[in-house]
């Protein structure tokens, strides 16, 4: 048997969850989740869907499913009808866990609802599921086809959260603040199950706001902040005119950014104003967390740190040859193995087999390793590896170089066919001043000066905004044809 939540077994009147007006102690969470777990068990459900709104109901629903030993399928409330139908058909949940007054889409009308009541007071339910039992089935974004259901075991969740606790010195005394969506592993596994496993509280803002972060990290006594680059960019923008925010971030023990690379410029602005460094980590739905900058390490903008405890990581060339150089230049695909890995794709044995090289998971992410073993990601293999003039170039480092220019607010880099170079580097930028953007020649010279001449963009497109998903990740396949002008 694997106990994910020792604090629920111990019980206490310590705060566990706060989502707006809904606040639960560990005793109250044990009672509410125990009531719901018993009702889940009464249905005989083999799987349950969870209507994953950013509320305490979602947290109670997932904990209850885990107590009942029934895999939970988090549903993004913004999912379209076709994708929702695919997820429901693929995962076949027996019921949906949602608030009694939640408005559910027509696609869920055939699924019985089990109402989540955060004020319920049921008997405590002991965890009985084994470590390899499926805990969550989280669907990928589906950028290369229909979303795949990633089966995450209790073992994977526990191993990843405990490795992060080791890297971040994360304890029950930490108060986590965030506003991440709860249908994704960042917000749900790290942001809710993480603090509950440690026995500390989580305060969810519901919707991200600079004022909310300042309040909860300041007078609220929060010690940790989880966010994505878009959130940290907004915080960095607000620092100059908001002394309360400066004080709040300065007082935080740990600031963590994930889901996409945080631009170096935003790292620098936050550190200059607060003296605090933002820690980056690297993970995927299939692997949970792989690497992180450790707490107390020197500032490492652009680095996602070292492999976490019990995680093995290697870089592999296109022909499968392992890249042993720690030179900050040799680009290879990241492969990982360890107890953090998923159990497989639901109903997709062929896709599961194709995702592995022996027992190493092929991440599809390209990176280099620095002299100390630290990992610096340069992009996705499918969209961010550019082969130009005989060089293998990662789009990520060019994007960071462009963002270092004061006239650029956002940047994306892709490759396009070139008869001479094989591929030429194309930049998609959002200027700080749309009416007076830096010229393409100026940007090319800027990148060549910071990196190398062969890494300069040959084409520049100017945008009002870059397309992003709910987690702030760039949607590069939506870029062609979207430029204001070139």
BELBELUR-V471367 format. One record per residue. PHI is phi in whole degrees, 0 to 359 (* if undefined). PSI is psi in radians with two decimals (999 if undefined). Layout:
# BELBELUR-V471367
phi=PHI psi=PSI
phi=PHI psi=PSI
This chain:
# BELBELUR-V471367
phi=* psi=2.49
phi=241 psi=2.12
phi=265 psi=1.93
phi=282 psi=-0.53
phi=233 psi=1.34
phi=303 psi=-0.55
phi=293 psi=-0.48
phi=288 psi=-0.59
phi=292 psi=-0.75
phi=291 psi=-0.69
phi=71 psi=2.47
phi=187 psi=2.96
phi=265 psi=0.30
phi=289 psi=2.59
phi=298 psi=2.45
phi=243 psi=-0.97
phi=230 psi=2.47
phi=219 psi=2.06
phi=234 psi=1.68
phi=62 psi=-2.15
phi=281 psi=-0.27
phi=272 psi=2.05
phi=227 psi=2.25
phi=234 psi=2.36
phi=280 psi=3.05
phi=296 psi=-0.65
phi=296 psi=-0.75
phi=292 psi=-0.67
phi=295 psi=-0.72
phi=301 psi=-0.73
phi=289 psi=-0.79
phi=293 psi=-0.76
phi=290 psi=-0.60
phi=296 psi=-0.75
phi=300 psi=-0.82
phi=290 psi=-0.67
phi=300 psi=-0.71
phi=296 psi=-0.70
phi=290 psi=-0.60
phi=297 psi=-0.81
phi=299 psi=-0.63
phi=296 psi=-0.47
phi=284 psi=-0.35
phi=73 psi=0.29
phi=296 psi=2.39
phi=275 psi=-0.49
phi=215 psi=2.67
phi=231 psi=2.48
phi=271 psi=2.59
phi=237 psi=2.13
phi=284 psi=1.70
phi=272 psi=1.18
phi=284 psi=2.79
phi=279 psi=1.13
phi=225 psi=2.94
phi=296 psi=-0.46
phi=300 psi=-0.70
phi=296 psi=-0.78
phi=298 psi=-0.80
phi=297 psi=-0.72
phi=298 psi=-0.81
phi=292 psi=-0.76
phi=299 psi=-0.73
phi=298 psi=-0.76
phi=299 psi=-0.72
phi=294 psi=-0.67
phi=295 psi=-0.64
phi=282 psi=-0.16
phi=75 psi=0.45
phi=246 psi=2.20
phi=299 psi=2.42
phi=254 psi=2.44
phi=246 psi=1.74
phi=291 psi=2.33
phi=249 psi=2.22
phi=288 psi=2.07
phi=299 psi=-0.27
phi=263 psi=0.09
phi=295 psi=2.40
phi=288 psi=2.91
phi=300 psi=-0.75
phi=293 psi=-0.77
phi=293 psi=-0.69
phi=299 psi=-0.76
phi=299 psi=-0.70
phi=298 psi=-0.82
phi=297 psi=-0.78
phi=293 psi=-0.71
phi=293 psi=-0.62
phi=284 psi=-0.75
phi=268 psi=-0.38
phi=50 psi=0.97
phi=291 psi=2.61
phi=275 psi=-0.52
phi=216 psi=2.90
phi=243 psi=2.31
phi=267 psi=2.11
phi=202 psi=2.84
phi=295 psi=2.64
phi=300 psi=-0.53
phi=256 psi=0.14
phi=293 psi=2.33
phi=274 psi=1.98
phi=260 psi=2.61
phi=289 psi=2.88
phi=301 psi=-0.52
phi=297 psi=-0.31
phi=259 psi=0.07
phi=296 psi=-0.49
phi=276 psi=-0.13
phi=263 psi=2.16
phi=301 psi=2.46
phi=262 psi=2.30
phi=253 psi=1.98
phi=288 psi=2.35
phi=266 psi=2.15
phi=239 psi=1.89
phi=286 psi=-0.17
phi=261 psi=-0.01
phi=295 psi=2.67
phi=229 psi=1.48
phi=259 psi=3.09
phi=285 psi=2.63
phi=297 psi=2.48
phi=243 psi=2.19
phi=279 psi=2.52
phi=286 psi=2.31
phi=235 psi=-0.19
phi=290 psi=2.56
phi=280 psi=2.94
phi=297 psi=-0.51
phi=271 psi=-0.01
phi=295 psi=2.41
phi=299 psi=2.32
phi=255 psi=-0.82
phi=225 psi=2.60
phi=238 psi=1.83
phi=251 psi=2.22
phi=272 psi=2.36
phi=290 psi=2.98
phi=290 psi=-0.32
phi=73 psi=0.58
phi=289 psi=-0.33
phi=240 psi=0.53
phi=138 psi=-3.02
phi=302 psi=2.54
phi=302 psi=2.50
phi=256 psi=2.46
phi=277 psi=2.01
phi=269 psi=2.05
phi=271 psi=2.02
phi=251 psi=2.16
phi=277 psi=2.89
phi=297 psi=-0.62
phi=300 psi=-0.81
phi=297 psi=-0.76
phi=296 psi=-0.84
phi=298 psi=-0.78
phi=297 psi=-0.75
phi=291 psi=-0.76
phi=294 psi=-0.65
phi=289 psi=-0.60
phi=293 psi=-0.65
phi=293 psi=-0.67
phi=300 psi=-0.65
phi=293 psi=-0.77
phi=287 psi=-0.55
phi=253 psi=0.04
phi=53 psi=0.76
phi=279 psi=2.16
phi=228 psi=3.11
phi=294 psi=-0.30
phi=279 psi=-0.21
phi=282 psi=2.47
phi=247 psi=1.93
phi=271 psi=2.33
phi=241 psi=2.32
phi=195 psi=3.01
phi=222 psi=0.57
phi=279 psi=2.61
phi=295 psi=2.64
phi=257 psi=0.24
phi=261 psi=0.05
phi=237 psi=2.73
phi=295 psi=-0.51
phi=299 psi=-0.96
phi=284 psi=-0.65
phi=275 psi=-0.96
phi=287 psi=-0.97
phi=289 psi=-0.74
phi=274 psi=-0.30
phi=239 psi=-0.97
phi=293 psi=-0.52
phi=301 psi=-1.02
phi=296 psi=-0.60
phi=293 psi=-0.61
phi=293 psi=-0.63
phi=284 psi=-0.39
phi=91 psi=0.29
phi=252 psi=-3.14
phi=264 psi=2.74
phi=236 psi=2.39
phi=242 psi=1.96
phi=261 psi=2.31
phi=280 psi=-0.17
phi=81 psi=-1.21
phi=235 psi=2.37
phi=297 psi=2.39
phi=208 psi=2.57
phi=299 psi=-0.73
phi=297 psi=-0.70
phi=296 psi=-0.73
phi=297 psi=-0.80
phi=299 psi=-0.72
phi=295 psi=-0.87
phi=284 psi=-0.54
phi=276 psi=-0.35
phi=269 psi=-1.76
phi=298 psi=-0.46
phi=287 psi=-0.25
phi=79 psi=0.31
phi=295 psi=2.53
phi=247 psi=-0.36
phi=228 psi=2.50
phi=233 psi=2.22
phi=253 psi=2.38
phi=202 psi=3.07
phi=248 psi=2.89
phi=306 psi=-0.65
phi=301 psi=-0.72
phi=294 psi=-0.80
phi=293 psi=-0.56
phi=297 psi=-0.75
phi=293 psi=-0.65
phi=296 psi=-0.76
phi=298 psi=-0.70
phi=298 psi=-0.56
phi=272 psi=-0.21
phi=298 psi=-0.68
phi=302 psi=-0.68
phi=252 psi=0.30
phi=223 psi=1.48
phi=298 psi=-0.51
phi=294 psi=-0.65
phi=292 psi=-0.74
phi=302 psi=-0.80
phi=296 psi=-0.70
phi=295 psi=-0.83
phi=293 psi=-0.64
phi=298 psi=-0.62
phi=277 psi=-0.18
phi=288 psi=2.52
phi=283 psi=-0.59
phi=210 psi=2.23
phi=245 psi=2.14
phi=236 psi=2.27
phi=242 psi=2.47
phi=204 psi=-3.05
phi=79 psi=-0.40
phi=198 psi=2.93
phi=287 psi=2.36
phi=273 psi=2.12
phi=304 psi=2.47
phi=303 psi=-0.65
phi=300 psi=-0.69
phi=288 psi=-0.65
phi=309 psi=-0.90
phi=294 psi=-0.71
phi=295 psi=-0.72
phi=292 psi=-0.75
phi=295 psi=-0.71
phi=297 psi=-0.65
phi=276 psi=-0.51
phi=239 psi=-0.29
phi=79 psi=-0.02
phi=263 psi=2.56
phi=254 psi=2.50
phi=271 psi=2.22
phi=270 psi=2.34
phi=251 psi=2.60
phi=225 psi=2.93
phi=226 psi=2.24
phi=203 psi=3.13
phi=215 psi=2.88
phi=303 psi=-0.74
phi=287 psi=-0.38
phi=243 psi=-0.11
phi=52 psi=-2.35
phi=264 psi=2.36
phi=253 psi=-0.76
phi=221 psi=2.85
phi=197 psi=2.64
phi=290 psi=2.27
phi=281 psi=2.59
phi=299 psi=2.41
phi=89 psi=-0.12
phi=287 psi=2.74
phi=298 psi=2.76
phi=306 psi=2.34
phi=224 psi=1.05
phi=304 psi=2.32
phi=91 psi=-0.19
phi=256 psi=2.48
phi=258 psi=0.25
phi=83 psi=-2.73
phi=258 psi=2.78
phi=304 psi=2.45
phi=288 psi=2.92
phi=306 psi=2.30
phi=73 psi=0.06
phi=259 psi=2.21
phi=259 psi=2.44
phi=222 psi=2.40
phi=218 psi=2.75
phi=254 psi=2.42
phi=230 psi=2.37
phi=285 psi=3.02
phi=300 psi=-0.52
phi=270 psi=0.13
phi=92 psi=-0.05
phi=289 psi=2.31
phi=289 psi=2.37
phi=264 psi=1.99
phi=264 psi=-0.13
phi=286 psi=2.29
phi=252 psi=1.15
phi=246 psi=0.03
phi=72 psi=0.14
phi=231 psi=-0.58
phi=284 psi=1.97
phi=269 psi=2.34
phi=211 psi=2.90
phi=280 psi=2.38
phi=285 psi=2.26
phi=236 psi=2.49
phi=224 psi=2.73
phi=211 psi=2.70
phi=155 psi=-3.13
phi=288 psi=-0.13
phi=278 psi=-0.13
phi=284 psi=2.64
phi=292 psi=2.93
phi=272 psi=-0.31
phi=146 psi=3.01
phi=272 psi=2.29
phi=301 psi=2.22
phi=62 psi=0.29
phi=228 psi=1.15
phi=299 psi=-0.59
phi=293 psi=-0.74
phi=294 psi=-0.65
phi=297 psi=-0.83
phi=298 psi=-0.70
phi=292 psi=-0.38
phi=280 psi=-0.13
phi=242 psi=2.54
phi=249 psi=1.58
phi=69 psi=-2.14
phi=257 psi=0.23
phi=264 psi=2.27
phi=276 psi=2.27
phi=275 psi=1.91
phi=282 psi=-0.48
phi=80 psi=0.00
phi=265 psi=2.44
phi=257 psi=2.46
phi=207 psi=2.95
phi=237 psi=2.81
phi=243 psi=2.35
phi=279 psi=3.07
phi=302 psi=-0.57
phi=271 psi=0.11
phi=92 psi=-0.11
phi=298 psi=2.59
phi=256 psi=2.31
phi=236 psi=1.98
phi=279 psi=2.36
phi=247 psi=-0.01
phi=143 psi=-3.14
phi=274 psi=2.51
phi=301 psi=-0.69
phi=285 psi=-0.54
phi=236 psi=-0.28
phi=241 psi=-0.02
phi=264 psi=1.99
phi=251 psi=2.23
phi=254 psi=1.84
phi=228 psi=2.12
phi=60 psi=0.53
phi=89 psi=-0.05
phi=258 psi=2.57
phi=261 psi=2.09
phi=235 psi=2.30
phi=271 psi=2.28
phi=298 psi=-0.55
phi=300 psi=-0.71
phi=290 psi=-0.55
phi=289 psi=-0.67
phi=299 psi=-0.76
phi=296 psi=-0.67
phi=295 psi=-0.75
phi=298 psi=-0.70
phi=291 psi=-0.28
phi=283 psi=-0.21
phi=279 psi=2.26
phi=298 psi=-0.33
phi=271 psi=0.07
phi=240 psi=2.23
phi=263 psi=-0.70
phi=223 psi=2.67
phi=208 psi=2.49
phi=225 psi=2.60
phi=229 psi=2.34
phi=226 psi=3.07
phi=243 psi=2.64
phi=221 psi=2.70
phi=303 psi=2.45
phi=220 psi=2.23
phi=296 psi=-0.44
phi=263 psi=-0.83
phi=271 psi=-0.22
phi=92 psi=-1.05
phi=222 psi=2.52
phi=250 psi=2.67
phi=276 psi=2.24
phi=241 psi=2.27
phi=252 psi=2.43
phi=240 psi=1.97
phi=233 psi=2.59
phi=252 psi=1.92
phi=290 psi=2.64
phi=298 psi=-0.71
phi=241 psi=1.78
phi=300 psi=-0.55
phi=284 psi=-0.33
phi=218 psi=1.18
phi=282 psi=2.73
phi=295 psi=2.57
phi=288 psi=2.81
phi=300 psi=-0.66
phi=295 psi=-0.71
phi=296 psi=-0.74
phi=292 psi=-0.68
phi=297 psi=-0.75
phi=295 psi=-0.66
phi=299 psi=-0.82
phi=293 psi=-0.75
phi=299 psi=-0.63
phi=290 psi=-0.67
phi=280 psi=-0.63
phi=247 psi=-1.47
phi=192 psi=2.68
phi=303 psi=-0.64
phi=287 psi=-0.12
phi=260 psi=0.10
phi=283 psi=2.56
phi=290 psi=2.38
phi=267 psi=-0.37
phi=225 psi=2.43
phi=233 psi=2.22
phi=250 psi=2.41
phi=257 psi=2.30
phi=236 psi=2.74
phi=277 psi=-0.56
phi=200 psi=2.72
phi=262 psi=2.48
phi=290 psi=2.30
phi=222 psi=2.75
phi=268 psi=-3.00
phi=296 psi=-0.38
phi=264 psi=0.12
phi=85 psi=0.11
phi=281 psi=2.47
phi=295 psi=2.42
phi=256 psi=1.45
phi=293 psi=-0.47
phi=289 psi=-0.20
phi=268 psi=-0.02
phi=285 psi=-0.80
phi=304 psi=2.30
phi=84 psi=-0.01
phi=260 psi=-0.04
phi=287 psi=2.59
phi=292 psi=-0.84
phi=194 psi=2.82
phi=249 psi=999
